[in-house]
């Protein structure tokens, strides 16, 4: 989760304001963080997608020991 939060912040910082809003919302959304943790603790990868006009950023966190 630490990596996912850090990368989301990095990507969000590079996006224009309108495109950054979903990432900023995700960074403050404790319910979604709990959901992500639940996925990871049950062995399921968690994916977050951010985008602007030309680029799509797909951040995927895998549970420890999982292979991609």
CHARMM-style PDB file with segment names, atoms N, HN, CA, C and O in Angstrom:
ATOM      1  N   UNK     1       0.821  -1.185   0.000  1.00  0.00      PROA
ATOM      2  CA  UNK     1       0.000   0.000   0.000  1.00  0.00      PROA
ATOM      3  C   UNK     1       0.871   1.257   0.000  1.00  0.00      PROA
ATOM      4  O   UNK     1       0.535   2.253  -0.641  1.00  0.00      PROA
ATOM      5  N   UNK     2       1.964   1.205   0.705  1.00  0.00      PROA
ATOM      6  HN  UNK     2       2.237   0.396   1.226  1.00  0.00      PROA
ATOM      7  CA  UNK     2       2.850   2.368   0.746  1.00  0.00      PROA
ATOM      8  C   UNK     2       3.327   2.714  -0.667  1.00  0.00      PROA
ATOM      9  O   UNK     2       3.333   3.881  -1.060  1.00  0.00      PROA
ATOM     10  N   UNK     3       3.723   1.691  -1.423  1.00  0.00      PROA
ATOM     11  HN  UNK     3       3.718   0.743  -1.104  1.00  0.00      PROA
ATOM     12  CA  UNK     3       4.190   1.920  -2.790  1.00  0.00      PROA
ATOM     13  C   UNK     3       3.063   2.506  -3.637  1.00  0.00      PROA
ATOM     14  O   UNK     3       3.281   3.444  -4.404  1.00  0.00      PROA
ATOM     15  N   UNK     4       1.860   1.953  -3.496  1.00  0.00      PROA
ATOM     16  HN  UNK     4       1.683   1.192  -2.873  1.00  0.00      PROA
ATOM     17  CA  UNK     4       0.725   2.406  -4.296  1.00  0.00      PROA
ATOM     18  C   UNK     4       0.382   3.866  -3.991  1.00  0.00      PROA
ATOM     19  O   UNK     4       0.105   4.644  -4.904  1.00  0.00      PROA
ATOM     20  N   UNK     5       0.399   4.230  -2.728  1.00  0.00      PROA
ATOM     21  HN  UNK     5       0.624   3.598  -1.987  1.00  0.00      PROA
ATOM     22  CA  UNK     5       0.145   5.625  -2.355  1.00  0.00      PROA
ATOM     23  C   UNK     5       1.228   6.553  -2.905  1.00  0.00      PROA
ATOM     24  O   UNK     5       0.935   7.631  -3.424  1.00  0.00      PROA
ATOM     25  N   UNK     6       2.472   6.120  -2.782  1.00  0.00      PROA
ATOM     26  HN  UNK     6       2.709   5.245  -2.361  1.00  0.00      PROA
ATOM     27  CA  UNK     6       3.582   6.943  -3.272  1.00  0.00      PROA
ATOM     28  C   UNK     6       3.514   7.147  -4.780  1.00  0.00      PROA
ATOM     29  O   UNK     6       3.666   8.267  -5.267  1.00  0.00      PROA
ATOM     30  N   UNK     7       3.288   6.069  -5.512  1.00  0.00      PROA
ATOM     31  HN  UNK     7       3.165   5.159  -5.116  1.00  0.00      PROA
ATOM     32  CA  UNK     7       3.216   6.166  -6.976  1.00  0.00      PROA
ATOM     33  C   UNK     7       1.996   6.982  -7.413  1.00  0.00      PROA
ATOM     34  O   UNK     7       2.080   7.761  -8.363  1.00  0.00      PROA
ATOM     35  N   UNK     8       0.869   6.809  -6.729  1.00  0.00      PROA
ATOM     36  HN  UNK     8       0.800   6.177  -5.957  1.00  0.00      PROA
ATOM     37  CA  UNK     8      -0.322   7.590  -7.058  1.00  0.00      PROA
ATOM     38  C   UNK     8      -0.043   9.069  -6.871  1.00  0.00      PROA
ATOM     39  O   UNK     8      -0.435   9.887  -7.704  1.00  0.00      PROA
ATOM     40  N   UNK     9       0.630   9.418  -5.790  1.00  0.00      PROA
ATOM     41  HN  UNK     9       0.949   8.754  -5.114  1.00  0.00      PROA
ATOM     42  CA  UNK     9       1.004  10.813  -5.560  1.00  0.00      PROA
ATOM     43  C   UNK     9       1.920  11.335  -6.644  1.00  0.00      PROA
ATOM     44  O   UNK     9       1.754  12.464  -7.106  1.00  0.00      PROA
ATOM     45  N   UNK    10       2.888  10.528  -7.059  1.00  0.00      PROA
ATOM     46  HN  UNK    10       3.023   9.611  -6.684  1.00  0.00      PROA
ATOM     47  CA  UNK    10       3.820  10.938  -8.116  1.00  0.00      PROA
ATOM     48  C   UNK    10       3.096  11.172  -9.438  1.00  0.00      PROA
ATOM     49  O   UNK    10       3.326  12.181 -10.105  1.00  0.00      PROA
ATOM     50  N   UNK    11       2.229  10.248  -9.814  1.00  0.00      PROA
ATOM     51  HN  UNK    11       2.042   9.428  -9.273  1.00  0.00      PROA
ATOM     52  CA  UNK    11       1.495  10.390 -11.076  1.00  0.00      PROA
ATOM     53  C   UNK    11       0.552  11.591 -10.997  1.00  0.00      PROA
ATOM     54  O   UNK    11       0.491  12.402 -11.921  1.00  0.00      PROA
ATOM     55  N   UNK    12      -0.173  11.699  -9.898  1.00  0.00      PROA
ATOM     56  HN  UNK    12      -0.123  11.041  -9.147  1.00  0.00      PROA
ATOM     57  CA  UNK    12      -1.117  12.799  -9.728  1.00  0.00      PROA
ATOM     58  C   UNK    12      -0.424  14.153  -9.825  1.00  0.00      PROA
ATOM     59  O   UNK    12      -0.970  15.091 -10.404  1.00  0.00      PROA
ATOM     60  N   UNK    13       0.780  14.258  -9.258  1.00  0.00      PROA
ATOM     61  HN  UNK    13       1.224  13.496  -8.788  1.00  0.00      PROA
ATOM     62  CA  UNK    13       1.537  15.510  -9.327  1.00  0.00      PROA
ATOM     63  C   UNK    13       1.876  15.908 -10.761  1.00  0.00      PROA
ATOM     64  O   UNK    13       2.098  17.088 -11.032  1.00  0.00      PROA
ATOM     65  N   UNK    14       1.919  14.960 -11.670  1.00  0.00      PROA
ATOM     66  HN  UNK    14       1.739  14.002 -11.450  1.00  0.00      PROA
ATOM     67  CA  UNK    14       2.293  15.233 -13.055  1.00  0.00      PROA
ATOM     68  C   UNK    14       1.088  15.530 -13.954  1.00  0.00      PROA
ATOM     69  O   UNK    14       1.257  15.970 -15.091  1.00  0.00      PROA
ATOM     70  N   UNK    15      -0.109  15.293 -13.456  1.00  0.00      PROA
ATOM     71  HN  UNK    15      -0.246  14.936 -12.533  1.00  0.00      PROA
ATOM     72  CA  UNK    15      -1.305  15.481 -14.268  1.00  0.00      PROA
ATOM     73  C   UNK    15      -1.864  16.890 -14.098  1.00  0.00      PROA
ATOM     74  O   UNK    15      -1.676  17.520 -13.057  1.00  0.00      PROA
ATOM     75  N   UNK    16      -2.555  17.381 -15.132  1.00  0.00      PROA
ATOM     76  HN  UNK    16      -2.708  16.870 -15.978  1.00  0.00      PROA
ATOM     77  CA  UNK    16      -3.284  18.636 -15.010  1.00  0.00      PROA
ATOM     78  C   UNK    16      -4.377  18.463 -13.955  1.00  0.00      PROA
ATOM     79  O   UNK    16      -4.811  17.347 -13.673  1.00  0.00      PROA
ATOM     80  N   UNK    17      -4.807  19.570 -13.384  1.00  0.00      PROA
ATOM     81  HN  UNK    17      -4.454  20.477 -13.613  1.00  0.00      PROA
ATOM     82  CA  UNK    17      -5.741  19.558 -12.254  1.00  0.00      PROA
ATOM     83  C   UNK    17      -6.960  18.679 -12.478  1.00  0.00      PROA
ATOM     84  O   UNK    17      -7.287  17.863 -11.616  1.00  0.00      PROA
ATOM     85  N   UNK    18      -7.631  18.817 -13.589  1.00  0.00      PROA
ATOM     86  HN  UNK    18      -7.365  19.479 -14.289  1.00  0.00      PROA
ATOM     87  CA  UNK    18      -8.850  18.036 -13.834  1.00  0.00      PROA
ATOM     88  C   UNK    18      -8.573  16.538 -13.850  1.00  0.00      PROA
ATOM     89  O   UNK    18      -9.361  15.757 -13.317  1.00  0.00      PROA
ATOM     90  N   UNK    19      -7.485  16.138 -14.443  1.00  0.00      PROA
ATOM     91  HN  UNK    19      -6.845  16.773 -14.876  1.00  0.00      PROA
ATOM     92  CA  UNK    19      -7.145  14.719 -14.530  1.00  0.00      PROA
ATOM     93  C   UNK    19      -6.577  14.191 -13.216  1.00  0.00      PROA
ATOM     94  O   UNK    19      -6.623  12.988 -12.962  1.00  0.00      PROA
ATOM     95  N   UNK    20      -6.046  15.073 -12.387  1.00  0.00      PROA
ATOM     96  HN  UNK    20      -6.009  16.051 -12.593  1.00  0.00      PROA
ATOM     97  CA  UNK    20      -5.457  14.673 -11.115  1.00  0.00      PROA
ATOM     98  C   UNK    20      -6.516  14.400 -10.045  1.00  0.00      PROA
ATOM     99  O   UNK    20      -6.232  13.714  -9.064  1.00  0.00      PROA
ATOM    100  N   UNK    21      -7.723  14.923 -10.218  1.00  0.00      PROA
ATOM    101  HN  UNK    21      -7.954  15.481 -11.016  1.00  0.00      PROA
ATOM    102  CA  UNK    21      -8.752  14.797  -9.183  1.00  0.00      PROA
ATOM    103  C   UNK    21      -9.039  13.353  -8.757  1.00  0.00      PROA
ATOM    104  O   UNK    21      -9.116  13.105  -7.554  1.00  0.00      PROA
ATOM    105  N   UNK    22      -9.201  12.397  -9.661  1.00  0.00      PROA
ATOM    106  HN  UNK    22      -9.138  12.599 -10.638  1.00  0.00      PROA
ATOM    107  CA  UNK    22      -9.454  11.016  -9.198  1.00  0.00      PROA
ATOM    108  C   UNK    22      -8.307  10.465  -8.340  1.00  0.00      PROA
ATOM    109  O   UNK    22      -8.547   9.768  -7.354  1.00  0.00      PROA
ATOM    110  N   UNK    23      -7.077  10.775  -8.714  1.00  0.00      PROA
ATOM    111  HN  UNK    23      -6.881  11.340  -9.515  1.00  0.00      PROA
ATOM    112  CA  UNK    23      -5.941  10.319  -7.923  1.00  0.00      PROA
ATOM    113  C   UNK    23      -5.892  10.985  -6.564  1.00  0.00      PROA
ATOM    114  O   UNK    23      -5.599  10.330  -5.563  1.00  0.00      PROA
ATOM    115  N   UNK    24      -6.172  12.262  -6.514  1.00  0.00      PROA
ATOM    116  HN  UNK    24      -6.410  12.794  -7.327  1.00  0.00      PROA
ATOM    117  CA  UNK    24      -6.209  12.973  -5.228  1.00  0.00      PROA
ATOM    118  C   UNK    24      -7.323  12.434  -4.349  1.00  0.00      PROA
ATOM    119  O   UNK    24      -7.153  12.278  -3.140  1.00  0.00      PROA
ATOM    120  N   UNK    25      -8.460  12.152  -4.961  1.00  0.00      PROA
ATOM    121  HN  UNK    25      -8.598  12.279  -5.943  1.00  0.00      PROA
ATOM    122  CA  UNK    25      -9.565  11.559  -4.198  1.00  0.00      PROA
ATOM    123  C   UNK    25      -9.146  10.200  -3.646  1.00  0.00      PROA
ATOM    124  O   UNK    25      -9.383   9.911  -2.474  1.00  0.00      PROA
ATOM    125  N   UNK    26      -8.532   9.373  -4.469  1.00  0.00      PROA
ATOM    126  HN  UNK    26      -8.339   9.609  -5.421  1.00  0.00      PROA
ATOM    127  CA  UNK    26      -8.106   8.046  -4.028  1.00  0.00      PROA
ATOM    128  C   UNK    26      -7.132   8.155  -2.852  1.00  0.00      PROA
ATOM    129  O   UNK    26      -7.201   7.356  -1.918  1.00  0.00      PROA
ATOM    130  N   UNK    27      -6.240   9.122  -2.890  1.00  0.00      PROA
ATOM    131  HN  UNK    27      -6.184   9.771  -3.649  1.00  0.00      PROA
ATOM    132  CA  UNK    27      -5.259   9.280  -1.814  1.00  0.00      PROA
ATOM    133  C   UNK    27      -5.922   9.586  -0.466  1.00  0.00      PROA
ATOM    134  O   UNK    27      -5.351   9.282   0.582  1.00  0.00      PROA
ATOM    135  N   UNK    28      -7.108  10.180  -0.480  1.00  0.00      PROA
ATOM    136  HN  UNK    28      -7.572  10.428  -1.331  1.00  0.00      PROA
ATOM    137  CA  UNK    28      -7.816  10.523   0.760  1.00  0.00      PROA
ATOM    138  C   UNK    28      -8.901   9.517   1.140  1.00  0.00      PROA
ATOM    139  O   UNK    28      -9.515   9.641   2.201  1.00  0.00      PROA
ATOM    140  N   UNK    29      -9.140   8.534   0.292  1.00  0.00      PROA
ATOM    141  HN  UNK    29      -8.642   8.434  -0.569  1.00  0.00      PROA
ATOM    142  CA  UNK    29     -10.268   7.609   0.460  1.00  0.00      PROA
ATOM    143  C   UNK    29      -9.870   6.392   1.308  1.00  0.00      PROA
ATOM    144  O   UNK    29      -9.398   5.385   0.781  1.00  0.00      PROA
ATOM    145  N   UNK    30     -10.064   6.502   2.616  1.00  0.00      PROA
ATOM    146  HN  UNK    30     -10.448   7.320   3.044  1.00  0.00      PROA
ATOM    147  CA  UNK    30      -9.689   5.412   3.522  1.00  0.00      PROA
ATOM    148  C   UNK    30     -10.484   4.134   3.251  1.00  0.00      PROA
ATOM    149  O   UNK    30      -9.958   3.033   3.415  1.00  0.00      PROA
ATOM    150  N   UNK    31     -11.732   4.269   2.843  1.00  0.00      PROA
ATOM    151  HN  UNK    31     -12.160   5.163   2.710  1.00  0.00      PROA
ATOM    152  CA  UNK    31     -12.545   3.089   2.533  1.00  0.00      PROA
ATOM    153  C   UNK    31     -11.933   2.312   1.368  1.00  0.00      PROA
ATOM    154  O   UNK    31     -11.879   1.083   1.392  1.00  0.00      PROA
ATOM    155  N   UNK    32     -11.480   3.031   0.365  1.00  0.00      PROA
ATOM    156  HN  UNK    32     -11.524   4.030   0.346  1.00  0.00      PROA
ATOM    157  CA  UNK    32     -10.860   2.356  -0.785  1.00  0.00      PROA
ATOM    158  C   UNK    32      -9.511   1.746  -0.402  1.00  0.00      PROA
ATOM    159  O   UNK    32      -9.132   0.703  -0.934  1.00  0.00      PROA
ATOM    160  N   UNK    33      -8.792   2.381   0.507  1.00  0.00      PROA
ATOM    161  HN  UNK    33      -9.100   3.228   0.939  1.00  0.00      PROA
ATOM    162  CA  UNK    33      -7.530   1.805   0.986  1.00  0.00      PROA
ATOM    163  C   UNK    33      -7.795   0.484   1.709  1.00  0.00      PROA
ATOM    164  O   UNK    33      -7.052  -0.482   1.541  1.00  0.00      PROA
ATOM    165  N   UNK    34      -8.859   0.451   2.513  1.00  0.00      PROA
ATOM    166  HN  UNK    34      -9.463   1.236   2.649  1.00  0.00      PROA
ATOM    167  CA  UNK    34      -9.231  -0.796   3.194  1.00  0.00      PROA
ATOM    168  C   UNK    34      -9.615  -1.869   2.179  1.00  0.00      PROA
ATOM    169  O   UNK    34      -9.291  -3.043   2.357  1.00  0.00      PROA
ATOM    170  N   UNK    35     -10.293  -1.471   1.134  1.00  0.00      PROA
ATOM    171  HN  UNK    35     -10.556  -0.517   0.989  1.00  0.00      PROA
ATOM    172  CA  UNK    35     -10.665  -2.415   0.070  1.00  0.00      PROA
ATOM    173  C   UNK    35      -9.412  -2.981  -0.600  1.00  0.00      PROA
ATOM    174  O   UNK    35      -9.317  -4.182  -0.849  1.00  0.00      PROA
ATOM    175  N   UNK    36      -8.462  -2.103  -0.887  1.00  0.00      PROA
ATOM    176  HN  UNK    36      -8.539  -1.126  -0.685  1.00  0.00      PROA
ATOM    177  CA  UNK    36      -7.207  -2.545  -1.501  1.00  0.00      PROA
ATOM    178  C   UNK    36      -6.479  -3.523  -0.590  1.00  0.00      PROA
ATOM    179  O   UNK    36      -5.979  -4.550  -1.049  1.00  0.00      PROA
ATOM    180  N   UNK    37      -6.420  -3.207   0.701  1.00  0.00      PROA
ATOM    181  HN  UNK    37      -6.827  -2.373   1.074  1.00  0.00      PROA
ATOM    182  CA  UNK    37      -5.769  -4.109   1.660  1.00  0.00      PROA
ATOM    183  C   UNK    37      -6.476  -5.454   1.728  1.00  0.00      PROA
ATOM    184  O   UNK    37      -5.834  -6.498   1.836  1.00  0.00      PROA
ATOM    185  N   UNK    38      -7.797  -5.423   1.663  1.00  0.00      PROA
ATOM    186  HN  UNK    38      -8.319  -4.575   1.576  1.00  0.00      PROA
ATOM    187  CA  UNK    38      -8.560  -6.675   1.682  1.00  0.00      PROA
ATOM    188  C   UNK    38      -8.216  -7.521   0.461  1.00  0.00      PROA
ATOM    189  O   UNK    38      -8.033  -8.733   0.579  1.00  0.00      PROA
ATOM    190  N   UNK    39      -8.127  -6.901  -0.695  1.00  0.00      PROA
ATOM    191  HN  UNK    39      -8.276  -5.917  -0.791  1.00  0.00      PROA
ATOM    192  CA  UNK    39      -7.727  -7.631  -1.909  1.00  0.00      PROA
ATOM    193  C   UNK    39      -6.365  -8.276  -1.703  1.00  0.00      PROA
ATOM    194  O   UNK    39      -6.185  -9.468  -1.949  1.00  0.00      PROA
ATOM    195  N   UNK    40      -5.416  -7.479  -1.252  1.00  0.00      PROA
ATOM    196  HN  UNK    40      -5.562  -6.510  -1.052  1.00  0.00      PROA
ATOM    197  CA  UNK    40      -4.042  -7.971  -1.119  1.00  0.00      PROA
ATOM    198  C   UNK    40      -3.927  -9.080  -0.075  1.00  0.00      PROA
ATOM    199  O   UNK    40      -3.193 -10.047  -0.280  1.00  0.00      PROA
ATOM    200  N   UNK    41      -4.638  -8.950   1.032  1.00  0.00      PROA
ATOM    201  HN  UNK    41      -5.234  -8.165   1.198  1.00  0.00      PROA
ATOM    202  CA  UNK    41      -4.539  -9.971   2.082  1.00  0.00      PROA
ATOM    203  C   UNK    41      -5.234 -11.271   1.693  1.00  0.00      PROA
ATOM    204  O   UNK    41      -4.951 -12.320   2.271  1.00  0.00      PROA
ATOM    205  N   UNK    42      -6.140 -11.214   0.721  1.00  0.00      PROA
ATOM    206  HN  UNK    42      -6.371 -10.362   0.252  1.00  0.00      PROA
ATOM    207  CA  UNK    42      -6.781 -12.446   0.254  1.00  0.00      PROA
ATOM    208  C   UNK    42      -6.103 -13.013  -0.987  1.00  0.00      PROA
ATOM    209  O   UNK    42      -6.593 -13.970  -1.587  1.00  0.00      PROA
ATOM    210  N   UNK    43      -4.961 -12.416  -1.373  1.00  0.00      PROA
ATOM    211  HN  UNK    43      -4.563 -11.639  -0.885  1.00  0.00      PROA
ATOM    212  CA  UNK    43      -4.190 -12.952  -2.489  1.00  0.00      PROA
ATOM    213  C   UNK    43      -4.555 -12.408  -3.852  1.00  0.00      PROA
ATOM    214  O   UNK    43      -4.145 -12.966  -4.870  1.00  0.00      PROA
ATOM    215  N   UNK    44      -5.318 -11.329  -3.891  1.00  0.00      PROA
ATOM    216  HN  UNK    44      -5.651 -10.876  -3.064  1.00  0.00      PROA
ATOM    217  CA  UNK    44      -5.749 -10.742  -5.151  1.00  0.00      PROA
ATOM    218  C   UNK    44      -5.013  -9.431  -5.401  1.00  0.00      PROA
ATOM    219  O   UNK    44      -4.833  -8.628  -4.485  1.00  0.00      PROA
ATOM    220  N   UNK    45      -4.597  -9.223  -6.617  1.00  0.00      PROA
ATOM    221  HN  UNK    45      -4.743  -9.875  -7.361  1.00  0.00      PROA
ATOM    222  CA  UNK    45      -3.943  -7.966  -6.986  1.00  0.00      PROA
ATOM    223  C   UNK    45      -4.957  -6.828  -6.956  1.00  0.00      PROA
ATOM    224  O   UNK    45      -6.155  -7.047  -7.134  1.00  0.00      PROA
ATOM    225  N   UNK    46      -4.469  -5.617  -6.730  1.00  0.00      PROA
ATOM    226  HN  UNK    46      -3.496  -5.439  -6.585  1.00  0.00      PROA
ATOM    227  CA  UNK    46      -5.316  -4.418  -6.719  1.00  0.00      PROA
ATOM    228  C   UNK    46      -4.809  -3.481  -7.803  1.00  0.00      PROA
ATOM    229  O   UNK    46      -3.607  -3.239  -7.908  1.00  0.00      PROA
ATOM    230  N   UNK    47      -5.716  -2.956  -8.605  1.00  0.00      PROA
ATOM    231  HN  UNK    47      -6.693  -3.153  -8.520  1.00  0.00      PROA
ATOM    232  CA  UNK    47      -5.349  -2.091  -9.728  1.00  0.00      PROA
ATOM    233  C   UNK    47      -6.002  -0.729  -9.601  1.00  0.00      PROA
ATOM    234  O   UNK    47      -7.180  -0.616  -9.263  1.00  0.00      PROA
ATOM    235  N   UNK    48      -5.220   0.301  -9.877  1.00  0.00      PROA
ATOM    236  HN  UNK    48      -4.263   0.209 -10.152  1.00  0.00      PROA
ATOM    237  CA  UNK    48      -5.710   1.674  -9.918  1.00  0.00      PROA
ATOM    238  C   UNK    48      -5.285   2.258 -11.255  1.00  0.00      PROA
ATOM    239  O   UNK    48      -4.112   2.182 -11.621  1.00  0.00      PROA
ATOM    240  N   UNK    49      -6.227   2.839 -11.985  1.00  0.00      PROA
ATOM    241  HN  UNK    49      -7.179   2.901 -11.688  1.00  0.00      PROA
ATOM    242  CA  UNK    49      -5.936   3.422 -13.291  1.00  0.00      PROA
ATOM    243  C   UNK    49      -6.207   4.916 -13.264  1.00  0.00      PROA
ATOM    244  O   UNK    49      -7.282   5.355 -12.853  1.00  0.00      PROA
ATOM    245  N   UNK    50      -5.235   5.687 -13.701  1.00  0.00      PROA
ATOM    246  HN  UNK    50      -4.363   5.331 -14.034  1.00  0.00      PROA
ATOM    247  CA  UNK    50      -5.352   7.134 -13.844  1.00  0.00      PROA
ATOM    248  C   UNK    50      -5.032   7.473 -15.287  1.00  0.00      PROA
ATOM    249  O   UNK    50      -4.311   6.725 -15.948  1.00  0.00      PROA
ATOM    250  N   UNK    51      -5.556   8.590 -15.793  1.00  0.00      PROA
ATOM    251  HN  UNK    51      -6.141   9.197 -15.256  1.00  0.00      PROA
ATOM    252  CA  UNK    51      -5.271   8.921 -17.188  1.00  0.00      PROA
ATOM    253  C   UNK    51      -5.407  10.412 -17.428  1.00  0.00      PROA
ATOM    254  O   UNK    51      -6.002  11.145 -16.638  1.00  0.00      PROA
ATOM    255  N   UNK    52      -4.842  10.830 -18.533  1.00  0.00      PROA
ATOM    256  HN  UNK    52      -4.359  10.235 -19.175  1.00  0.00      PROA
ATOM    257  CA  UNK    52      -5.092  12.171 -19.061  1.00  0.00      PROA
ATOM    258  C   UNK    52      -5.501  11.990 -20.511  1.00  0.00      PROA
ATOM    259  O   UNK    52      -5.917  10.897 -20.895  1.00  0.00      PROA
ATOM    260  N   UNK    53      -5.396  13.026 -21.324  1.00  0.00      PROA
ATOM    261  HN  UNK    53      -5.058  13.914 -21.013  1.00  0.00      PROA
ATOM    262  CA  UNK    53      -5.854  12.930 -22.713  1.00  0.00      PROA
ATOM    263  C   UNK    53      -5.105  11.886 -23.527  1.00  0.00      PROA
ATOM    264  O   UNK    53      -5.686  11.245 -24.403  1.00  0.00      PROA
ATOM    265  N   UNK    54      -3.821  11.713 -23.245  1.00  0.00      PROA
ATOM    266  HN  UNK    54      -3.349  12.234 -22.534  1.00  0.00      PROA
ATOM    267  CA  UNK    54      -2.993  10.871 -24.109  1.00  0.00      PROA
ATOM    268  C   UNK    54      -2.397   9.643 -23.450  1.00  0.00      PROA
ATOM    269  O   UNK    54      -1.899   8.756 -24.144  1.00  0.00      PROA
ATOM    270  N   UNK    55      -2.433   9.567 -22.132  1.00  0.00      PROA
ATOM    271  HN  UNK    55      -2.837  10.288 -21.568  1.00  0.00      PROA
ATOM    272  CA  UNK    55      -1.713   8.500 -21.446  1.00  0.00      PROA
ATOM    273  C   UNK    55      -2.580   7.866 -20.374  1.00  0.00      PROA
ATOM    274  O   UNK    55      -3.352   8.544 -19.696  1.00  0.00      PROA
ATOM    275  N   UNK    56      -2.442   6.564 -20.233  1.00  0.00      PROA
ATOM    276  HN  UNK    56      -1.815   6.013 -20.784  1.00  0.00      PROA
ATOM    277  CA  UNK    56      -3.139   5.811 -19.184  1.00  0.00      PROA
ATOM    278  C   UNK    56      -2.060   5.225 -18.270  1.00  0.00      PROA
ATOM    279  O   UNK    56      -1.126   4.570 -18.733  1.00  0.00      PROA
ATOM    280  N   UNK    57      -2.206   5.472 -16.967  1.00  0.00      PROA
ATOM    281  HN  UNK    57      -2.965   6.004 -16.591  1.00  0.00      PROA
ATOM    282  CA  UNK    57      -1.290   4.948 -15.957  1.00  0.00      PROA
ATOM    283  C   UNK    57      -2.020   3.852 -15.196  1.00  0.00      PROA
ATOM    284  O   UNK    57      -3.050   4.108 -14.572  1.00  0.00      PROA
ATOM    285  N   UNK    58      -1.496   2.639 -15.245  1.00  0.00      PROA
ATOM    286  HN  UNK    58      -0.660   2.431 -15.752  1.00  0.00      PROA
ATOM    287  CA  UNK    58      -2.105   1.520 -14.560  1.00  0.00      PROA
ATOM    288  C   UNK    58      -1.146   1.084 -13.467  1.00  0.00      PROA
ATOM    289  O   UNK    58      -0.058   0.579 -13.745  1.00  0.00      PROA
ATOM    290  N   UNK    59      -1.558   1.283 -12.222  1.00  0.00      PROA
ATOM    291  HN  UNK    59      -2.442   1.693 -11.997  1.00  0.00      PROA
ATOM    292  CA  UNK    59      -0.753   0.908 -11.073  1.00  0.00      PROA
ATOM    293  C   UNK    59      -1.344  -0.367 -10.503  1.00  0.00      PROA
ATOM    294  O   UNK    59      -2.527  -0.412 -10.167  1.00  0.00      PROA
ATOM    295  N   UNK    60      -0.524  -1.404 -10.393  1.00  0.00      PROA
ATOM    296  HN  UNK    60       0.437  -1.367 -10.666  1.00  0.00      PROA
ATOM    297  CA  UNK    60      -1.010  -2.692  -9.885  1.00  0.00      PROA
ATOM    298  C   UNK    60      -0.129  -3.122  -8.726  1.00  0.00      PROA
ATOM    299  O   UNK    60       1.094  -3.190  -8.846  1.00  0.00      PROA
ATOM    300  N   UNK    61      -0.775  -3.411  -7.597  1.00  0.00      PROA
ATOM    301  HN  UNK    61      -1.768  -3.356  -7.499  1.00  0.00      PROA
ATOM    302  CA  UNK    61      -0.073  -3.950  -6.431  1.00  0.00      PROA
ATOM    303  C   UNK    61      -0.440  -5.431  -6.313  1.00  0.00      PROA
ATOM    304  O   UNK    61      -1.614  -5.801  -6.321  1.00  0.00      PROA
ATOM    305  N   UNK    62       0.581  -6.254  -6.206  1.00  0.00      PROA
ATOM    306  HN  UNK    62       1.535  -5.954  -6.199  1.00  0.00      PROA
ATOM    307  CA  UNK    62       0.380  -7.695  -6.050  1.00  0.00      PROA
ATOM    308  C   UNK    62       0.637  -8.085  -4.604  1.00  0.00      PROA
ATOM    309  O   UNK    62       1.472  -7.473  -3.938  1.00  0.00      PROA
ATOM    310  N   UNK    63      -0.066  -9.087  -4.113  1.00  0.00      PROA
ATOM    311  HN  UNK    63      -0.744  -9.584  -4.654  1.00  0.00      PROA
ATOM    312  CA  UNK    63       0.179  -9.561  -2.746  1.00  0.00      PROA
ATOM    313  C   UNK    63       1.592 -10.134  -2.637  1.00  0.00      PROA
ATOM    314  O   UNK    63       2.146 -10.608  -3.629  1.00  0.00      PROA
ATOM    315  N   UNK    64       2.171 -10.092  -1.449  1.00  0.00      PROA
ATOM    316  HN  UNK    64       1.721  -9.707  -0.644  1.00  0.00      PROA
ATOM    317  CA  UNK    64       3.504 -10.673  -1.265  1.00  0.00      PROA
ATOM    318  C   UNK    64       3.541 -12.115  -1.732  1.00  0.00      PROA
ATOM    319  O   UNK    64       2.644 -12.900  -1.426  1.00  0.00      PROA
ATOM    320  N   UNK    65       4.577 -12.458  -2.471  1.00  0.00      PROA
ATOM    321  HN  UNK    65       5.306 -11.820  -2.720  1.00  0.00      PROA
ATOM    322  CA  UNK    65       4.742 -13.813  -2.953  1.00  0.00      PROA
ATOM    323  C   UNK    65       4.011 -14.132  -4.245  1.00  0.00      PROA
ATOM    324  O   UNK    65       4.207 -15.208  -4.809  1.00  0.00      PROA
ATOM    325  N   UNK    66       3.176 -13.227  -4.724  1.00  0.00      PROA
ATOM    326  HN  UNK    66       3.017 -12.353  -4.266  1.00  0.00      PROA
ATOM    327  CA  UNK    66       2.436 -13.471  -5.969  1.00  0.00      PROA
ATOM    328  C   UNK    66       3.330 -13.191  -7.164  1.00  0.00      PROA
ATOM    329  O   UNK    66       4.263 -12.391  -7.090  1.00  0.00      PROA
ATOM    330  N   UNK    67       3.032 -13.854  -8.251  1.00  0.00      PROA
ATOM    331  HN  UNK    67       2.274 -14.503  -8.311  1.00  0.00      PROA
ATOM    332  CA  UNK    67       3.741 -13.584  -9.498  1.00  0.00      PROA
ATOM    333  C   UNK    67       2.814 -12.826 -10.424  1.00  0.00      PROA
ATOM    334  O   UNK    67       1.603 -13.045 -10.406  1.00  0.00      PROA
ATOM    335  N   UNK    68       3.360 -11.946 -11.225  1.00  0.00      PROA
ATOM    336  HN  UNK    68       4.344 -11.768 -11.240  1.00  0.00      PROA
ATOM    337  CA  UNK    68       2.529 -11.117 -12.107  1.00  0.00      PROA
ATOM    338  C   UNK    68       2.052 -11.864 -13.322  1.00  0.00      PROA
ATOM    339  OT1 UNK    68       1.343 -11.299 -14.155  1.00  0.00      PROA
TER     340      UNK     68
END
